[in-house]
Amino acid sequence: MFDIANYEEARDLEQAIELLTKDPRAKLVAGGTDILLHVREGKLPEAHLVSIHEVAELKGIHLEADSTIVIKPVTTFTQVSSHPLIREHLPFLGEAVNWVGGPQTRHAGTIGGNICNGATSADSAPTLFALNARLQITGPAGIRTIAIQDFYTGPGKVALTQGEILTAIRIAPEDYRGFSGHYIKYAMRNAMDIATLSCSVLCKLGDANLVEDFRLALGVAAPTPIRCLKTETAVKGQTFSKELAATAGKTAVTEVNPRTSWRASKEYRLQLVAELSKRAFREAVAKRRNPA
């Protein structure tokens, strides 16, 4: 049963902001793969929904003159993973969003919705954290930009105020050029399940396997997705080896704070942090040596 008291379809961004601003109860819906579940489960009784599904200016992916990649929020996971710009410059992001649900969910669900839910288990989040993604927010007061690390404020909470909408995900060229990457999702089932723990590694190798840059981000290892900055510092400037990958995993364990849930205990998640960080690092390096 869908208890929806009011439903509005915005024709453009300006109207969407107006509808959200005038109704404090209103919630945005794009693909609907998450919020409609909440409605059905009774978590949003007498829901007031504002749809941005048909707002053209919130869809698509493009490259700006300075080579910044811009992903609009109402771009579906399927559109992200199949887009030529993503395949060429951010294949590891395409691989990450391909872990979201099943084909039907990926055809309908949007990357913006995945971020704005504020879930630490969001499949797109660790890779976007590793990419230093910046989020463009538009609202009644105008446009502002915020680092994705500052957007997540707590479990299921993000830095959006009344009437504000995520309007673009921006990735600067210095954050993707020369990087290889790998994403690992560990879940109870092999497909269509929420992550028990997730891990994204980006690395840039120089001559003689010198690690010039290294980024490690984790999901479900803390109340929000996180970057392991201490681990990153320890790895940069070192020569890659299997031993270095193992050290990265062990160091990452000291930076996280996972919880015990019915999916896994805290202790088990700590083991996953060490193992997945090590594996993702090794796989990212392997992709650099043997690009597809």
Helices and strands as residue ranges (DSSP letters): E 4-9, H 13-22, E 26-29, H 35-40, E 47-51, G 56-58, E 61-63, E 69-71, H 77-82, H 84-89, H 91-97, H 103-108, H 111-116, H 125-130, E 134-139, E 142-147, H 148-151, E 152-154, E 157-158, E 165-171, G 173-175, E 180-187, E 195-205, G 207-209, E 211-219, E 226-227, H 229-235, H 242-253, H 266-289
